[in-house]
Amino acid sequence: MRVNSLPEQMYRPNIKEYLIDESTRPCFLQGDALEVLKDFPDNSLDCCMTSPPYWSQRVYSEVGIGTEGNYKDYISSLAAIMLEVQRVLKPTGSLWLNIGDVYVSKQLLGIPWRVALELIDNHGWILRNSVIWHKVKGGPDNSYDKLRNVHENIFHFVKSAKYYYDTDSIRSNPQTTKVVNGAVVSSSGVSGIRYKRQIELSTALSEQEKKSAIQALESILEQVRSEKLADFRMIIRGHQRTTHSDSEKVSGRARELNEKGFYFLKYHPNGSKPKDVWDILPEDTQKRNGHYAAYPEDLCKIPILATCPKDGIVLDPFCGTGTTMLVAFRLGRKSVGIDISDQYLAMAEKRCGSFLL
């Protein structure tokens, strides 16, 4: 295995040495991902964020994954590499896999979900999220008999049910409460007056349930006043719909509504979590001449912040021009990038080197 280096101070002759090095400078390794990963120790990395070459989509500078004659062989090859990724990740580790689809003879093959189901059914991965990357201002589509494709899939897999996840690091900035005519109002305008009126006039609540509901509402409003809670919604029997389902067999909320007559949906004071649809521009803002896979930096930020500890290590076994590595460094994380192409690694080294030095 040959190690491509950035300037001399960034050279890492041995992956095991890099793993214990305190520097956060990226490490780039050249070679076939499946073979290179075999040299990695078990349970040594924290997070993998990657976008492998898509099957039969582009001509890359080296023959490797994505050039198989059959999409089933592509899925098998990719699954084998992800099995190595699974081995080298810590039990608390995560895999984020961005993968695109392809048409063959008018048929959309559904490759992203074929890969996901292979990893779930036959390799023991746990799928936590299916994210849609909405490629804002995506490229034109000249076909006349189908809709324009402007999204790709990003799957979040974990090795075990207990894994590292820092939700607060990816929350949006919360809105603040305000005072209107002497009354404290939540960030979205909830003052509690409407809920109190609904409780008082309810024919679906008993007198005791009304008393309990009013007391609980006052407690929630006090949390808003003290900024322990940014916002809330109150679900009252006979007034609002039960969240998700009215069946007590499948919904704890439905059971709570039946037993108490009300429940609250509380909004975190530190802001809301990102949704599972990401609006991100796909354009190549780094002007990476010669590499045609649009892999924007913003695509890496949530995965790295949420699932790689600050002292952790990020892996990208198909690092291309080093986007994952660059974002990891900017966020204070160590990272290891693997690619089969000398040309792409040279571009990655130049790109990261100009930022790091």
Steps between C-alpha positions, in 0.01 A plus 500: 500500500643836398431812694464821304619794702418864535806711581755314709345584836174340384658173391377190684700182417280276711125518567544374855744783571255754363217368716694586817647826369348811658508702178170557322662524159340258252664174400465389137554139395520383140362164392190285466277575800429135576871416520611818678237460771630153585804668658281699740455377859156387614279759673738788433294769324194699603312597188497430127364759258532397138359517151627203296517514120152440362450198280538557125460875541840657444842416359751544783875515464550143625314173452330412826164482667225640279640344183349152551315353205193422712336712772467191720878462496528867593276448802703197607828688464373798695354278773837327541670835556231609744561178692861613550373844600276330753799315645719809540227718650463507876183341643370857542585587139286618209506461124352770275465376144411735213411309186322579176273303270512417130266418212557199274270450202245744645503317835604683817695230682454618858865438580513711819230295669635173360831582669329609822293182523808288431683667789200463731392147410835331448766704680346602830488876453223696675343771283417808710414757232430520130589855400399664176760736357302753297753628251389862484534634145582151378607449140262498201322184384423473129284188520142546384326214681596527868546754777831676556721327757620745767566280802735234630489272803717521809466211744607513864599154627631401843675190630300465819191637672716716728707739294652846527266782397537865600160648423574842646791554261266503199200687637393823337521819702186516714256787482441682825190565706353848517265704717178624338267719708657367813458134404790269420463359148698207356728537199216417260234706675345251743380674817282223643185712496335296225589170667364621835173602334469161327554321830239709681236447229579134436222244518747214449689559828383430851527776762803328652663467157436870435665591830802281422524641147496862624770426757716324240453791257611752764809287568588494130450877469735551795764299314453731204531808725827367646624411147533134589262433212492683166158392383227240546172366371220365717282216380162495675246222468220606269688802359824393328589189306713237667855499373568215252215265599181474705574136580631441850667183377744690280507847659603588852361846433155356432519308826604813689214696346252235602630475856566868578302690239802697376872494426771741388741510208807683631750679278862490610638831636820460298313497168358242265675202345567497125235333288566197281481708182812711440497788252861523383649637182686230301721740303874457507592818684860378541561493119638146516590458136505137393274360773136497404325377814333795669554438871444827687656578835161569659407136447765395754435745781198345673638142488838600642366734769230257613682167494872567541623614843731801509796270565379243246613387156301519177543255211426540130597189300418679171638841586549634146615859530488497879178681584426284806855545626493876456169537685620269779812712548301821508280344768804393704490127421771264377423322175619227266427509128550208260485513123619277218597796282837674525352787301215562743722467805739754355206736461390427856849560636529829317154611606540408866861613511416850381247528781706343776836667448 
